[in-house]
Amino acid sequence: MKRELYIATLLVAANAVSALAQIKPVNNTFTLTDLHPANVSSQWDSLARAIDNTGRAVGDSRNAAARDDAFQTLPNAPFISGTSDDLGLLGGDVTSQAWAINKNGLIVGLSMSGTGSQRAFLFTPGSGLTNLNTTGSLGSLVISNAASIAAFGINDFGWIVGSFTTDGEDPKSFNAHSFLSFGPGSTQVLDSHFGSPAFSAANDVNNNGQIVGFLRHTASEQPQAYLFDTSSQHLTLIGALPGGSMSIALAVNDSGKVVGNSLTPPPNGVVAARSQHAFAFQDLNHNGVVDSGELIDLDPGDVTSGATAVNSSGTVVGYYGDLDFVNAGSSRAAIFANGRRTDLNTLVPAGTGGWTLRAAYGINDAGQIVGIMQGPTGAVHAFRLDPIVQKRL
């Protein structure tokens, strides 16, 4: 149920065919909801990163002070500023972002100071924001050398994953380190479980305790996507699509299906060009390695694309085209299924009202999708798509 991460360009070689690609054809259509309709003038207004199975969306929005604050919505409702939808900030900070939500309404993200230093937060309904990396009772765990830390994923049991840096650099950089937390006073570094790589990141965790992200064994190595099973302590290096040099895993569902982005060979042999493709991986025979047909290119061709989220049925969403996080670029939100990519803009029968759905970052088990869209004047808003139920006669 996620999200936007590492949208800087990463990433046709093989068009592998496997059971992983046998997804139901895309025949759903949607209605479109602007999640922040009250603000129609802002050029950069809001973004939704995740949605739970009740239709509660989370993300961040621009406030009156021109800074971003984390938000949540009520089920199937838009964001209303100035209400409890505003999650606020950790003390002394100036901006915040919500990245993930679980079935109990626990939300994780980051809160940022005026100097750019970040702190991971946990939002608990009725209690507000809490700093994840704080010392609690005697014997509690804290990452003492974390200069900047952010939480990106949470499962339904309250397991939280994210990344931190020791030099104050952005935790979303390639020079980060992974952590696992069970709440304030119980936050620990994960790198030792990965063979102590130079750098790593943890982006999502499912209800079976499987964690995904990327790692770099040495400072000169390119990021490589991984799947780590906390139960067996087995680390699967997913790697890149055939001919690619780097990859990042962004989300994993409870069946162990992993999605993300991978660099692929330049299109048409143009050396100066770079190509990033959405990928999916699943260890179908459960042998802990990447076998033929288990790592597939979700969007073979010459167009850049990325996979950001996957739900329990294996439906993948993301984007294709040039995704510029500041002005939304020329990208289009997409759904990947049945061996093809479909532009979500074409699946709204009533039309989008002049808005362009730029990227999808989250999908729940009901097929509701959230992300970011851009209006004809350049304004950027969070959106939600709701599947249209086909009635039987």
Protein Blocks (a to p, Z undefined) as FASTA:
>chain_A
ZZdehkbcfbdcbdcddfklmccddfbdcddddfblmlmkbmblbdcfbdcfkopacddd
ddfkopacdddddehiacdehiaklnbjaehiabdcdfbdcfkopacdddddfkopacdd
dddehklpadfbbcfdehiacdfklmbdcdfbdcfkopacddddfkopafkbmkbccddd
ebehiaccfklmnopaabdcdfbdcfkopacddddfbfkbccddddddfklopacdebja
ehiabdcdfbdcfkopacdddddddehhiakbccddddddddfkonopacehkaccfbgc
jbdcddfbdcfkopacddedjddfknopaadcdddeehiacdfklmmmnonnhpacfbdc
bdcfkopacdddddfkopacdddddddddddZZ
